[in-house]
């Protein structure tokens, strides 16, 4: 199955905002930098499968 990273980034951003989590806070909690998380949310960078699973488990 091919992953649509732009759609995934949009979904991460949507969930993060509904949970009132700052971008840098989410990035730090999953071991990424804030700028990298921004690029993920904008579909410019891809997350590894491991990081996707970590994000799924984030409260």
Legacy VTK file of the C-alpha trace (Angstrom):
# vtk DataFile Version 3.0
C-alpha trace
ASCII
DATASET POLYDATA
POINTS 59 float
0.000 0.000 0.000
1.389 3.387 -1.004
1.280 6.125 1.621
0.034 9.584 0.627
2.447 11.644 2.732
0.730 14.949 1.955
-2.577 13.585 3.238
-0.818 12.032 6.224
0.780 15.387 7.079
-2.572 17.144 6.832
-4.134 14.547 9.115
-1.325 14.848 11.681
-1.769 18.623 11.696
-5.544 18.335 12.063
-5.287 15.920 14.993
-2.555 17.957 16.649
-4.651 21.109 16.478
-7.826 19.444 17.782
-5.813 18.213 20.769
-4.258 21.652 21.325
-0.723 20.326 20.925
1.949 22.704 19.657
3.949 21.546 16.670
7.221 21.659 18.589
5.647 19.741 21.474
4.549 16.900 19.215
7.879 16.908 17.400
9.819 16.691 20.653
7.641 13.905 22.015
8.328 11.706 18.971
12.018 12.596 18.683
11.899 15.015 15.751
12.812 18.660 15.311
10.131 21.328 15.000
11.191 22.349 11.474
11.120 18.719 10.330
7.609 18.261 11.754
6.521 21.390 9.903
7.812 19.924 6.659
6.019 16.646 7.395
2.736 18.472 7.972
3.218 20.332 4.681
3.944 17.121 2.764
7.561 18.065 2.011
9.194 15.360 4.162
8.244 11.768 4.872
7.996 10.034 8.209
9.450 6.583 8.703
7.040 3.747 9.448
8.445 3.654 12.990
7.697 7.344 13.523
4.186 6.965 12.105
3.519 4.252 14.687
4.868 6.470 17.486
2.599 9.329 16.363
-0.389 6.967 16.347
0.244 6.133 20.008
0.629 9.780 21.077
-2.137 10.761 23.531
LINES 1 60
59 0 1 2 3 4 5 6 7 8 9 10 11 12 13 14 15 16 17 18 19 20 21 22 23 24 25 26 27 28 29 30 31 32 33 34 35 36 37 38 39 40 41 42 43 44 45 46 47 48 49 50 51 52 53 54 55 56 57 58
